[in-house]
Amino acid sequence: MGLERGNTFMLGITLHTPLNKLNTPKISDPPALEVFRSRPSTEPNWLAIATDMTTYSGWSVRQIAQDGKTLHVVIDSAYGAHFNDRLERVIAILHRNAPAVVEEFSLVFIERGMPMTQRIITREPWVKNSLELPVPDDSFQTTPFIYATEPKSPPIENPLWESDQASFGYSIIPTWQQNLGGPDGFILFRGGVSAPMIIRLSEDTLITGGLSIGLFDNYGKFKYTAPSNLPRVRTFLREYMTTSQVYLPNLQITHSGKLASDQYYSFYGGYLESMFAGAGAEWLYRPWHSPLAFGIDINQVQQRSFEQDLSFDNAGTQTGYRVATGHARAYWDTGWESVNVKLSVGRYLAGDIGATVNVGRAFDNGVTLGAWVTKTNVSAEKFGEGSFDKGIYLTIPFDVMTSTRGSGVANLVYQPLTRDGGSQLNRSLSLYDATNARNKRQTSFFPADMFSTK
């Protein structure tokens, strides 16, 4: 506490906690299953088994098949924190129900129909480890009972069970948007609800989007529109935030696939973010368990209306502004203290050319803290106050704050100044996020790129 400038009393309170230790006991979830030494002697009910795996892990089971002594399970979109704990729950259910002849469980994790990683579990050593029984001097002693491998497509010609993949899905989630440090108030905010949805046209082609409604805000204080010497690609922020309480931040169609070994591609088009619509393509090279990945995206976009509806008309402003934008990107998992580095080089929304360095640290519970800096060929004088684009971000999965397992993510961003230079297209579906399961580092967290709260 103190006195500032001789006329202002100041009181500050700071609360802090280690980000890597954020956690909430999952008392609302079913307790872990007890592991027994014996194997079942009755015929399994595969529908009940798949239902139990989803209930206990929160993951979606797509297929179950058996090949001799190996039981194959295909799991789709394995999002959420505490990956290893969820994995143990799935294995416990399989051991409790799988026929006695089965000696190995093979779990293939897929994303957008593409196999990303695989876990092989040898049944008997896993049971002995769970019961803390001594492992005899045999071949299992030198073979890990759970190990990751390059994914292979399991035999699915005659599956024991296969889910009826829903062609339509939706959820209702809270939304929170904020701007910190502006001249009209230290914090400007809007809270509401959003209904993200997904229409699955095929295994690799999706329509995604969602309708949002603002329920309360203090954006009535938002009066300032920053001056700009560049095309106004971001400094119309006030107009986008205050024009309509019902808006469509995203609606797009995306087709993804595997081009060759370790190479992935996607084509997309629609209303790609709140301020721009258009079409683009992305290519990613990501070897399995490699710390490095490389990608390229190219986009042709047009500025959207302030209402964030289906139109593009904003009378009296830069109506019809179009730009080609794209970047070459390099991703590096340094292996040191869970630090990741991303370098992006290319053309930004205002037509400027430059590079962005993004450094973040991802903890085992899914919390990520990072910062970025962008410098382009726009001079500091032309860029305006701040000289160049920069900011910090904090990503917190709801899982660490709730008593049940989930996959939602809260993204908190602090950008001291909103300027037009160095602005990238905020695409919601990226190949790097979709292929995170190919990372060697066992972070136990796979981001949810569909139902994130931004």
Secondary structure, DSSP 8 states (H G I E B T S, - for coil): -EEETTTEEE--------GGG-----TTS-------SS---S---HHHHHHHHHHHH--EEEEEEEETTEEEEEEE---BS-HHHHHHHHHHHHHHHS-TT--EEEEEEEETTEEEEEEEEEHHHHHHHHTT----SSGGGSS-SEEEE-------SS-SEE----SEEE--EEEEEEEEEETTEEEEEEEEEEEEEEEEEETTEEEEEEEEEEEEE-GGG-------SS--SSTTHHHHHHS-SEEEEEEEEEEEEEEETTEEEEEEEEE-SSSEEEEEEEEEE--TT-SEEEEEEEEEEEE--TT-SS----TTS-TT-EEEEEEEEEEEE-SSTTEEEEEEEEE-TTS-EEEEEEEEEE-TTS-EEEEEEEEESS-HHHH-TTSSEEEEEEEEEGGGTSSS----EEEEEE-S---STT-----S--HHHHTGGG-SS--S-B--SSS-B-
